[in-house]
Amino acid sequence: MATKQSSAEKRHRQSEERRIRNKSAKSAIKTSVKKFTASVQNKDADAAEASLRETIKKLDTAGGKGILHKNTVARKKSRMQRLFNTLKTVQ
């Protein structure tokens, strides 16, 4: 029984570390998305393009690491790209 207890404790420590790491990555993505939407609302195409690239990179990284599901990443990227394209057509 002692080995099971120690392995359970280790598993708990590992899951706690992963939870904190995943939370940090998700928070960074949310901040980046907010930055992108703010630049689109301000009709600043250069800032929007830069933040779009940054956000897509963060999304791809999170999708590759399994923090977000690949379809979630694809959906978010698609929506952001469509929003960016509407900004381009307006100008």
C-alpha positions in Angstrom: 0.0 0.0 0.0 2.9 2.3 0.7 4.0 2.3 -3.0 0.6 3.2 -4.2 0.4 6.1 -1.8 3.8 7.5 -2.9 2.9 7.1 -6.6 -0.4 8.8 -6.0 1.4 11.7 -4.3 3.8 12.0 -7.2 1.0 11.9 -9.7 -0.7 14.7 -7.7 2.4 16.8 -7.7 2.8 16.3 -11.5 -0.8 17.2 -12.3 -0.5 20.3 -10.1 2.6 21.5 -12.0 0.9 20.8 -15.4 -2.3 22.6 -14.3 -0.3 25.7 -13.4 1.7 25.6 -16.7 -1.5 25.1 -18.7 -3.2 27.9 -16.9 -0.3 30.2 -17.7 -0.4 29.3 -21.4 -4.2 29.8 -21.6 -4.0 33.1 -19.8 -1.3 34.3 -22.3 -3.5 33.3 -25.2 -6.5 35.1 -23.8 -4.5 38.3 -23.3 -3.2 38.0 -26.8 -6.7 37.6 -28.3 -7.9 40.6 -26.3 -5.0 42.7 -27.7 -5.9 41.6 -31.2 -9.6 42.4 -30.9 -8.8 45.8 -29.4 -6.5 46.7 -32.3 -9.2 45.5 -34.8 -11.8 47.7 -33.0 -9.4 50.6 -33.3 -8.9 49.9 -37.0 -5.2 49.7 -36.6 -4.2 47.2 -39.3 -0.5 47.0 -38.5 -1.0 46.3 -34.8 -3.7 43.8 -35.6 -1.5 41.9 -38.0 1.3 41.8 -35.5 -0.9 40.6 -32.7 -2.6 38.1 -35.0 0.8 36.5 -35.8 1.7 36.4 -32.1 -1.7 34.9 -31.2 -1.6 32.3 -33.9 1.9 31.2 -32.8 0.7 30.9 -29.2 -2.4 28.9 -30.3 -0.3 26.5 -32.4 2.1 26.0 -29.5 -0.8 25.2 -27.1 -2.4 22.9 -29.7 0.9 21.0 -30.2 1.4 20.5 -26.5 -2.1 19.3 -25.9 -3.2 22.3 -23.8 -6.0 23.1 -26.3 -7.6 20.7 -28.7 -6.5 21.0 -32.3 -10.1 21.7 -33.5 -10.4 24.5 -30.9 -7.2 26.0 -32.1 -8.3 25.8 -35.7 -11.7 27.4 -34.9 -10.1 30.3 -33.0 -7.6 30.9 -35.7 -10.3 30.9 -38.4 -12.5 33.3 -36.5 -9.6 35.7 -35.9 -8.5 35.5 -39.5 -12.0 36.3 -40.7 -12.1 39.3 -38.4 -8.8 40.5 -39.7 -9.9 40.1 -43.3 -13.0 42.3 -42.6 -10.6 45.0 -41.3 -8.6 44.7 -44.6 -11.7 45.0 -46.8 -13.0 48.1 -45.0 -9.8 50.0 -45.7 
